[in-house]
Amino acid sequence: MHTFVLSTERRDQIVDITPQVAKLVRQSGMQSGLAVVYCPHTTAGIAINENADPDVKRDVLKRLDELYPWEHPRDRHAEGNTAAHLKAITTGSSQTVIVEDGRLALGRWQGIYFCEFDGPRQRTVCVKLMQG
């Protein structure tokens, strides 16, 4: 398993981690298999989505805020970050990407994203490469 650390700058932020994951695949020499990208945090997640238009990230964060407002009168969690937990559940904690010919088999417009919902923080991303 490989890990890398990233620092987020805002409470809600979507960070393109495709270059870091692609570098790990290249360095491994793996030609065919799977890359599992995992987030070991309860208030952040991993997503695959469009990486061509930066407005997509802004729109996604805006709509998640509409679904899960930061303050809600019925939230009981003492830390006050229930919205971050709900966003992380919605996003999911991992994504699996096929590796073929030594490259991530992402679609033309796709990227791998670390989704921060309770920053700014220093976060760890785990990547498991499985040959096959």
C-alpha positions as MATLAB code, in Angstrom:
seq = 'MHTFVLSTERRDQIVDITPQVAKLVRQSGMQSGLAVVYCPHTTAGIAINENADPDVKRDVLKRLDELYPWEHPRDRHAEGNTAAHLKAITTGSSQTVIVEDGRLALGRWQGIYFCEFDGPRQRTVCVKLMQG';
ca = [
       0.000    0.000    0.000;
       1.170    3.510   -0.801;
       0.148    6.672    1.029;
       0.548   10.369    0.453;
      -0.446   13.406    2.480;
      -2.215   16.496    1.240;
      -3.197   19.705    2.952;
      -6.566   21.240    2.256;
      -7.137   24.980    2.452;
     -10.879   25.357    3.000;
     -13.729   23.672    4.830;
     -15.156   22.312    1.562;
     -12.700   21.595   -1.223;
     -12.291   19.154   -4.094;
      -8.647   18.389   -4.923;
      -7.530   16.628   -8.102;
      -5.267   13.761   -6.995;
      -5.074   12.079  -10.404;
      -1.408   13.062  -10.926;
      -0.328   11.541   -7.585;
      -2.166    8.267   -8.255;
      -0.868    8.066  -11.843;
       2.688    8.613  -10.573;
       2.339    5.715   -8.121;
       1.138    3.462  -10.943;
       4.067    4.479  -13.157;
       6.617    4.033  -10.374;
       5.251    0.576   -9.557;
       5.809   -0.670  -13.101;
       2.410   -2.364  -12.996;
       0.999   -2.870  -16.495;
      -2.403   -4.341  -15.702;
      -4.503   -4.456  -12.563;
      -6.471   -2.245  -10.214;
      -5.749    0.881   -8.224;
      -7.930    1.279   -5.156;
      -7.877    4.844   -3.842;
      -9.064    5.066   -0.238;
      -9.726    7.879    2.226;
      -9.251    6.867    5.901;
     -11.210    9.876    7.212;
     -14.873   10.156    8.236;
     -15.385   13.719    6.977;
     -13.802   13.393    3.528;
     -14.179   11.119    0.526;
     -12.896   10.026   -2.871;
     -14.766   10.648   -6.125;
     -14.263   10.222   -9.848;
     -15.777   12.956  -11.945;
     -15.184   15.496  -14.687;
     -11.838   17.259  -14.628;
     -12.199   19.462  -17.712;
     -14.411   22.255  -16.367;
     -13.476   23.664  -12.931;
     -17.058   24.871  -12.474;
     -18.116   21.251  -11.911;
     -16.223   21.162   -8.593;
     -17.791   24.462   -7.514;
     -21.275   23.307   -8.513;
     -20.916   19.958   -6.727;
     -19.836   21.644   -3.488;
     -22.682   24.160   -3.773;
     -25.297   21.440   -4.296;
     -23.931   19.297   -1.444;
     -24.244   22.373    0.802;
     -27.873   22.698   -0.296;
     -28.535   19.044    0.579;
     -26.545   19.104    3.820;
     -26.408   22.601    5.313;
     -23.601   23.117    7.825;
     -26.063   24.146   10.536;
     -29.315   22.268   10.986;
     -31.588   22.627   14.036;
     -32.008   18.852   14.457;
     -28.299   17.923   14.260;
     -27.119   16.508   17.598;
     -23.438   15.659   16.910;
     -21.383   17.484   19.539;
     -18.582   18.436   17.121;
     -21.054   20.316   14.933;
     -19.871   18.726   11.686;
     -22.773   16.435   10.850;
     -22.931   17.941    7.361;
     -19.334   16.848    6.715;
     -20.154   13.275    7.750;
     -23.214   13.194    5.485;
     -21.234   14.546    2.527;
     -18.541   11.928    3.105;
     -21.132    9.148    3.228;
     -22.644   10.439   -0.021;
     -19.268   10.670   -1.771;
     -17.905    7.373   -0.477;
     -14.544    6.478    0.998;
     -12.938    4.807   -2.028;
     -12.831    4.391   -5.785;
     -11.360    1.585   -7.875;
      -9.694    2.375  -11.203;
      -8.601   -0.162  -13.812;
      -4.932    0.030  -14.795;
      -4.129   -1.064  -18.350;
      -0.906   -0.635  -20.310;
       0.646    0.998  -17.235;
      -1.942    3.805  -17.141;
      -5.115    4.632  -15.276;
      -8.060    3.700  -17.523;
     -10.014    6.863  -16.796;
     -12.431    8.315  -19.303;
     -11.435   11.318  -21.376;
     -12.919   13.867  -18.966;
     -12.443   11.977  -15.686;
     -10.194   12.709  -12.751;
      -9.783   11.267   -9.258;
     -10.703   13.693   -6.505;
     -10.114   13.991   -2.797;
     -13.235   15.637   -1.384;
     -12.680   17.620    1.809;
     -15.769   18.468    3.863;
     -14.303   19.510    7.234;
     -11.089   21.387    6.518;
      -8.696   22.858    6.384;
      -6.756   19.791    7.472;
      -3.812   17.594    6.665;
      -5.175   14.387    5.140;
      -3.834   10.988    4.127;
      -4.754    9.159    0.934;
      -4.094    5.409    0.599;
      -3.567    3.673   -2.742;
      -3.479   -0.104   -3.086;
      -2.177   -1.423   -6.398;
      -3.202   -4.954   -7.327;
      -1.572   -6.652  -10.283;
      -3.695   -8.774  -12.508;
];
